[in-house]
């Protein structure tokens, strides 16, 4: 079992989105952008920051396994989506074939939790390799 956590200031993500044209497309998938940009309030920056923190937490939790298998992971290799059955519960979706194969081979289950307030967003990722 592995754990990763991350915290980010919402203002840093907001500034990056507003001042760096490529930032959103280098960090977030089109599905994530479409989902978050449908929010018409300032809360969308909290959501972007939360997803950013989630990806960082996942990288940290997966790092030993990825290093062992000599696999790299970029921001666009992982997507955070809301589960259909529980609209507010996030779910991890890997998009890179090497990572998908590793997850299947190691029978990995990932739990992700994201929280945010006006100023900060944080996430915790638990990677469980012991499930049966």
SEVEX-417677 format. One record per residue (C-alpha): x, y, z. Coordinates in Angstrom, 3 decimals, padded with zeros to 6 digits. Example, Ala and Ser with C-alpha at 12.3 -4.5 7.8 and 13.67 -1.06 7.14 Angstrom:
SEVEX-417677
+----------+----------+----------+
|        u |        v |        w |
+----------+----------+----------+
|  012.300 | -004.500 |  007.800 |
|  013.670 | -001.060 |  007.140 |
+----------+----------+----------+
***
This chain:
SEVEX-417677
+----------+----------+----------+
|        u |        v |        w |
+----------+----------+----------+
|  000.000 |  000.000 |  000.000 |
|  001.313 |  003.450 | -000.924 |
|  000.099 |  006.944 | -000.084 |
|  000.580 |  010.308 | -001.766 |
| -000.672 |  013.741 | -000.798 |
| -000.488 |  017.232 | -002.249 |
| -001.714 |  020.708 | -001.421 |
| -001.787 |  023.720 | -003.757 |
| -002.830 |  027.344 | -003.515 |
| -005.856 |  027.996 | -005.736 |
| -004.400 |  031.392 | -006.695 |
| -001.323 |  029.725 | -008.259 |
| -003.469 |  027.558 | -010.508 |
| -005.752 |  030.469 | -011.399 |
| -002.754 |  032.628 | -012.327 |
| -001.213 |  029.835 | -014.417 |
| -004.481 |  029.314 | -016.310 |
| -004.993 |  033.029 | -016.902 |
| -001.412 |  033.907 | -017.881 |
| -000.056 |  030.786 | -019.585 |
| -002.059 |  029.842 | -022.657 |
| -000.814 |  026.227 | -022.793 |
| -001.105 |  025.430 | -019.082 |
| -004.606 |  023.902 | -019.136 |
| -003.868 |  021.708 | -022.148 |
| -000.559 |  020.479 | -020.697 |
| -002.036 |  019.515 | -017.324 |
| -005.702 |  018.621 | -017.867 |
| -007.400 |  016.308 | -020.354 |
| -010.120 |  017.672 | -022.609 |
| -012.723 |  015.797 | -020.540 |
| -011.465 |  017.475 | -017.368 |
| -011.462 |  020.904 | -019.039 |
| -014.992 |  020.439 | -020.389 |
| -016.268 |  019.309 | -016.990 |
| -014.649 |  022.119 | -015.018 |
| -015.276 |  024.913 | -017.526 |
| -019.000 |  024.188 | -017.313 |
| -018.815 |  025.844 | -013.868 |
| -019.556 |  029.549 | -014.288 |
| -018.266 |  030.738 | -010.906 |
| -014.822 |  031.273 | -009.393 |
| -015.235 |  027.804 | -007.882 |
| -013.914 |  026.357 | -011.145 |
| -010.393 |  027.390 | -010.070 |
| -010.820 |  025.433 | -006.846 |
| -011.821 |  022.443 | -008.953 |
| -008.796 |  022.861 | -011.254 |
| -006.527 |  023.145 | -008.208 |
| -008.091 |  020.033 | -006.685 |
| -007.509 |  018.010 | -009.837 |
| -003.936 |  019.296 | -010.039 |
| -003.327 |  018.220 | -006.423 |
| -004.943 |  014.844 | -007.153 |
| -002.599 |  014.182 | -010.063 |
|  000.411 |  015.126 | -007.948 |
| -000.784 |  012.858 | -005.118 |
| -001.236 |  009.972 | -007.562 |
|  002.276 |  010.502 | -008.972 |
|  003.690 |  010.413 | -005.448 |
|  001.744 |  007.294 | -004.450 |
|  002.662 |  005.465 | -007.667 |
|  006.312 |  006.561 | -007.827 |
|  007.899 |  003.400 | -006.372 |
|  005.916 |  001.137 | -008.678 |
|  006.569 |  003.320 | -011.726 |
|  010.295 |  003.566 | -011.002 |
|  010.554 | -000.195 | -010.504 |
|  008.985 | -000.752 | -013.945 |
|  010.863 |  002.183 | -015.567 |
|  007.581 |  003.901 | -016.499 |
|  007.119 |  007.659 | -016.642 |
|  003.858 |  009.430 | -015.869 |
|  002.873 |  012.875 | -017.117 |
| -000.143 |  014.988 | -016.183 |
| -002.048 |  013.908 | -019.300 |
| -001.484 |  010.212 | -018.536 |
| -004.020 |  010.370 | -015.712 |
| -007.528 |  011.762 | -015.715 |
| -009.711 |  012.515 | -012.718 |
| -013.393 |  012.061 | -013.395 |
| -016.508 |  011.923 | -011.283 |
| -018.104 |  008.524 | -010.835 |
| -021.492 |  008.384 | -012.559 |
| -023.208 |  006.739 | -009.612 |
| -021.791 |  009.196 | -007.080 |
| -021.460 |  012.536 | -008.874 |
| -019.098 |  014.104 | -006.362 |
| -016.803 |  011.101 | -005.847 |
| -013.622 |  011.287 | -007.941 |
| -012.214 |  008.332 | -009.818 |
| -008.794 |  007.802 | -011.401 |
| -008.606 |  006.901 | -015.069 |
| -005.195 |  006.104 | -016.564 |
| -004.710 |  006.864 | -020.250 |
| -001.171 |  005.576 | -020.886 |
| -000.960 |  001.939 | -021.983 |
|  002.136 |  001.094 | -019.856 |
|  000.418 |  002.381 | -016.718 |
| -002.832 |  000.573 | -017.527 |
| -000.889 | -002.692 | -017.912 |
|  000.951 | -002.097 | -014.609 |
| -002.325 | -001.441 | -012.783 |
| -003.798 | -004.660 | -014.193 |
| -000.639 | -006.724 | -013.552 |
| -000.265 | -005.552 | -009.954 |
| -004.039 | -005.629 | -009.342 |
| -003.874 | -002.021 | -008.144 |
| -006.831 | -000.178 | -006.670 |
| -006.573 |  003.597 | -006.214 |
| -008.689 |  005.674 | -003.887 |
| -008.521 |  009.445 | -004.292 |
| -009.960 |  012.149 | -002.083 |
| -010.004 |  015.850 | -003.038 |
| -010.929 |  018.814 | -000.845 |
| -010.801 |  022.549 | -001.435 |
| -011.650 |  025.873 |  000.139 |
| -011.271 |  029.387 | -001.260 |
| -007.493 |  029.511 | -000.880 |
| -006.261 |  025.904 | -001.022 |
| -006.942 |  022.534 | -002.561 |
| -005.557 |  019.216 | -001.409 |
| -005.733 |  015.581 | -002.374 |
| -004.768 |  012.216 | -000.934 |
| -004.216 |  009.106 | -003.047 |
| -004.045 |  005.591 | -001.641 |
| -002.624 |  002.908 | -003.928 |
| -003.608 | -000.552 | -002.716 |
| -001.684 | -003.468 | -004.202 |
| -003.051 | -006.053 | -001.769 |
| -006.630 | -006.398 | -002.995 |
| -007.868 | -009.792 | -004.107 |
+----------+----------+----------+
***
